[in-house]
Structure formats: structure tokens, C-alpha cells
Amino acid sequence: FLQITSSETFPCAGYQIRTYEVWDNDTLIVDIRGFIKPTPCYRAVDFAKTKHQILGRRTKRFAIKIRSEGKTDMWMIVVEGDSFKATPTVQKFTSWFR
């Protein structure tokens, strides 16, 4: 799975990132479309998150294109066994960490 986490914090635990995702050949396109407030709202400072399944693809190399608010970032992914390596090709607003 690929987990996307916001850099901004929210006032409730469990905020989710609203996304639309689709595979276009060897590219996973993820459109970030806002945030979903949890119900009930348990007071805590937390980051918004979403997960996308990417393992199980036949190809060991693919791209991830992340779009939000008119910006687009692109990452090249290489799967190596149970782990993978990510290299940015266009990086305006995203970062990578494990």
C-alpha cells in the first residue's frame, strides 16, 4: 500500500484525504479532492491520511502522479521484493518518507 499523509494537521483524529485514483497503463494517477471529517470528531491533533493499493502489479516499475490544487508531482517507483524505491521526477508539493 501507498499511504498519503497531509502535512497539515486537523482538529480531530481520523480525518481522511478524499481522492480519486485510476491506473493509466503504468501510471497511478491520484487526484486529491479535499478532506473528510470523521464522525464523531474525537478531539486530537492529527494528520489526514489515505491508502492506495499498489503492490500486486505485474510491472516492477511504474509512476505515481499526484495532483492537487493545480499542482502535479510525479514519482517513479521500482519494486524490489517486499519494498520499493521512490524517485521524484517532478516535485512541487509532496515528499517521501517511510
Secondary structure, DSSP 8 states (H G I E B T S, - for coil): -EEEEEEEEEEEET-EEEEEEEEETTEEEEEEEEEE--SS-EEEEEEEEEEE--TT-S-SEEEEEEEETTEEEEEEEEEETTEEEEEEEE-SS-----
